Structures are given as structure tokens and as C-alpha cells.
Amino acid sequence: METKIEFKVHESETVFFIIKLLISAILYYFIIDFLIEEFSSYDPQKNAQYILILYVVLIFVYLFGRFGLLIGYIKGNAIKIGENQFPNIYNIVVTQSNMLGLKSIPTVYIMQSGGVLNAFAARFMGNNYVVLYSEIVEIAYEKDINLLKFIIGHELGHIKRNHMVKRLLLFPSLVVPFLGPAYSRGCEYTCDNIGFNLAPDGLKSGLLVLASGRSIYKKVNLEEYLKQDYGDDSFWKWFAELVSSHPNFTKRIAALENETTLEGKGPATISIEEN
């Protein structure tokens, strides 16, 4: 049996989750109260409200259908890993899932992405999925399998923390500007921590390859790269992160090196060996 791991839930995930929960609870109360009042008695003068409700339902059906099509496309075109298909990657998924105490092993696919470096976790109809873009897998095979372990661990972290379910249930809170991205950034910090605890040797390469690409990530001067976050305090740099679902890579690496986001502090002194 694999050893269970401990990981740190980032404080911003906790704080913004509580805020989203409170706002969503209030909005759900008003939505339910509105629906009860509207449907308690028929009033021809309120046809506009019924039409509005119909549009809302149609929007949700449309979004559900679009996501269903995405999952359908993945199932029909991507490569499903298993005991007889990329068994070494499958073993990584099984081992890490057990270490995280997941109730079931997520279904994992490798999908051609036109050179895009990424991966994502998804949940649909009660099933969890992890999709690895093929470019990431190719780099791992060619240069460093640890970076793939870190990335898989990060995506499994989203499943462990039920991030997809929470975002769906707390969708009313999206009416508050910047709250959704703030919560998402906190989730990313948490999942980086999970990935680090599952595959500590893949931290730097796993994040740097996403930041710089397959050919030069091992040549990056990491100390100088981290200094970028403290040498430029421009408005647009700040605002770009404010509206983003992911923290800046410099902060993500520094957060794990020092167990803090390093807000207001100097950069960490760390290095990466070149093979």
C-alpha cells in the first residue's frame, strides 16, 4: 500500500471559498424565494419572468451540451491510458491516486494539442478525467519523467479537492468581479503543493516547461527569472494576474520554495541543474 501524503491547502483558497460560499448561499436564497413566488400562482402579467427562466434553463442546457461534446470528442479521439497503453504513466496515476486517497482512479487520456503545453482535470456525469496534452508527455519521455509526475499530481489535486464540483455549485458568486479568478489562483497554489508532495523532483521542471517551452526550460536562470516578479510593479502586470485563473509562474515556483507566496518579500535563491 502506498504511503499517504500530507499537503498544504493555500490560505487564499480557503478564504475565497468561504466568501464564495456565503455569497452563493445568499443568492440561492433569493433565487429559490423568487421561483416559489413566481410559480405559486399564475399571473399572465408575469410572462416576462417565465421567459427569463426559460432562457436561463436553455443556457445551462447549452453549456452542459458543449461540455458533453468535449468529453465525447476526447473519448473518441484521444488515447486512453491503461495497463496495456502507456503502462508507466498509468502506474504513476494509480500510485498518486492511492497516495491521495482518491475513491477511484480517474480516467486519463493523452490528446494531441498542436504543440500546446498543458493538461487539465475535468468532471462530467459523476466521472473524473485527466487530459494530458501530448507535447508534455513527449518532453517527459525525452528529458524528465519527473515533470510529468508533478503535472499529473497537480491535476489529481483538483480532483482530490473537488474543485470542479465546488466551482459548479458556487457559480452564483461569479456575479462578484474578480472573485472567481482569485479563488482559482488559490486552488492552483494548493494543487502545486499537492504535485510537489507527490513528485518533489518535478517541481521546477514541471512549471518551467510550461513557462518557457520544451527546448529551453533547462537553460533558464531560475534566480533571475524569479527576480522578474520584484523588478516590475506595473499596473498591467498586476491587473493581468488579477483577472487570471492562474498565478504568475514566478509566484508559483517561489511559493513552493518558501511555503509562501512571498508577497512583499525578495526572491528566493534557487537553481536548476542542466543535464
N, C-alpha and C positions, 0 to 999 in steps of 0.2 A: 504493500500500500504506500502511495506517495505521501510525503510529508506535507501537511497543510501549511500554508504561508499566512503571515500577517501582513497587512498593508495599511497605509495611512489614507483616510478619506480627507481630501483637502477641505480646509475650513470654508472656502468660498462656495463649494458645492453644498455644504450643509446649510450655510446662511441663506443662499439664494433659493435653495429648495424650500426652506421654511417660508420665505417671502412668497414664492410662487404658490405654495400650498394654501396660505392664508388668503391670497387674492383670488385664487381659483375657487376656494370654498365660498367666499362671499358672492362671486359671480354666479356660481352654480345655484346658490340660494335664490338669487333674483331671477335666474333663468327658469328654474322649476316653479317659482311663485308665478311668474308671467305665464307659463304654459298652463298651469292649473286654472288660473283666472280666465285665460283665453278659451279653454276647452270646457269650462264648467257650464257654459250656456252659449248657444249660438246667437250671434248678432250679425245680421247682414252688413252692418256698417263697419265690421272689422275684417272684411275680406282682405285688406292690405296686409294685415298681420299674418293671415294664413298663407298668403303668397310669399311673405318673407320667410316663414318657417319652411315652406316648400323649397325655396332657393337654398336655404342652409342645408337641408337634407340632401339636395342634389349635389351640392359642393362636396359634402362628405362622401357621397357615393362615388363621385368623380375621383377624389383623392384616393379612396380605397381601391378603385379600379386601376388607377395608374400604378400604385404600389404593387398590386397583384400582377400587373403586366411585367413590372421589373423582375419580380421573383420568378414569374413564368419564363421570362427570357433567360435569366440566369440558369434555371433548371434545364432549359432546352439547349443551351449553347456553351455554358461554362463547364469546366471539368470538375467533377465531384471527387474529392479525395477520400480514400478509404484504405483498408488493409492491403488491397491489391492495386491501389492507384496513389502514387506518391506516399508509400507507407511511412517513410521517415517523417514527413510533415504530419501525417495522421497521428503518429506516435507522440509528436510534440503537442498536438491539440488534446489528445487523450490525457497525457501526463499533466498538462497545465490545468485542464478542466477538473481533474481529480484533486489537484493541489488547491484549487479554488473552492472545491466542494460543490460544483455545479450538479444539479439533479440529473442532467442528461448531457450527452456530448453534442454540441452544436453541429449542424451540417455545414461543411466548409467547401467552398468552391474556389478554383483558380480561373480568373477571367482575363482574357486579352483586353488590353486597355489603350492600345495605340501609343505606348510609351509612358503613360501616366504612372507616377509612383504613388500608390495609395492602397488602402484597404478599408473596409467598413464592416460594421456589425448591423444586423437588421433582425426584426421580429415580425412575423406575419402569421396570422391564424394560429397563434399559440406555439409556433416553432421558431427557434433561434438559428440564425445564419451568420457565417463569417465569409466575406468575399475578399480574396487576396488578388490584387492585380498582378498579372504575370511578370511584369518587369521587376517587381520586388522579389519574386521567387527566383528569377534568373540571377539577380545580383547575389542572393543568398547562396545559391549553388556555386556560383563562380568565386565568391570572395569571402563571405562570412555568414554562416548559418545562424549565428547568434543574433544578428539584426532581425532575422525573420522570427526567431523565438520572442524577441522583445515586441515586435509588431503584433504577432498573434496574441501574446499575453495582454497587450493593450486592448485589443478588440474583445477578448474574452472578459476583460474588466468591465466593459459596457454591459455585457450580459449579466455578470455577477452582481452589478449594482442596479440592474433593472432600469437602466437609463432610458431605453426606448419606451417602456411602459409608462414610466413617470412623465416623460415629455408628452405622451398622448393624453394621459389623464389630466395633466395640468395645462392643457392648451389654452384655456380661457385667460391665463395670466399673460399671454402674448400681447394683450392689449397694452401692457406697460412697456414703453420703449426701452430697449437695451437690456431688459431683464432676462429674456431668453438667451442671448449670447453670453451674458455674464454667468448664468447657471451652466451653460455648455462649456465654457472655459474652465470652470471649477471641476466639471466631470472629466475633462481632458487631463487636468493635473492628477486627479485620482487614478485614472487609468494608466497614466505614465508611471505612477508609483507602483501599481499592480504589475505592469510589464517589467519594471526594474526588479521587483522582488522575485519574479519568475525567471528572469533572464538578465542578471546584472551586467554581464559581459556584452550585451547587445544594446545598452542604453545609448551610448554616444553614436555608434554607427547607425542604429535604428532611426534616430532623429536627424542626424546629419545627412543621411542619404536622401531623406525626404526634403531637406532644406537645400541641398546642393546638387543632387543627381548622382548617377551611378559611377561616373568616371573620376570625379574629383573629391568625393567626400572624405577620402582618407588623406588628402593633401591639405585639408582646411586647417589653418592655425586656430585651434579652438579658443585659446585665450583671447586672441584678437577678435574673434567672432563674437564672444560674449561681451566685449567692451563696447560693441556697437549699441547695445541697449542703454548704455550710460553716457554715450557721447552725443546723442541726438535726442533732444527733448521737444521736437517739433510737434505742432498741433496735429498735423495729418498722420504722423506716425502713431500718436496716442489715439486719434479718432478711428484709424483703421483697425486697431486692435479692439476698440470699444464695441464696434459693430460686428466683429468677427466671432465665429463659434469656437475658434481655437486660439490659445495664447501664442505670442511670438515664440519661435523656436528657441531664441536665446534665453527666454524666461523658462521655458520647459526644461532645457538642459540644466540651467543654473538651479532650478527648484529641486531637482533630484540630487545635485551635487551637494547642496547645503540644507536639504529638507525645509526649504523656504522659497518663496518667490523672489527673494532678495529685493523687495521694493524699498527703494531708498538706500540700498547698500551698494558697495562696489562689486565688480565681477569676481567670480571665482577663478583661481589659478589652477587649471587642469590641462591635461594634454592627451593626445591620442597617438598611439603608435602606428607607424606606416609599415605595412608588410611589403 
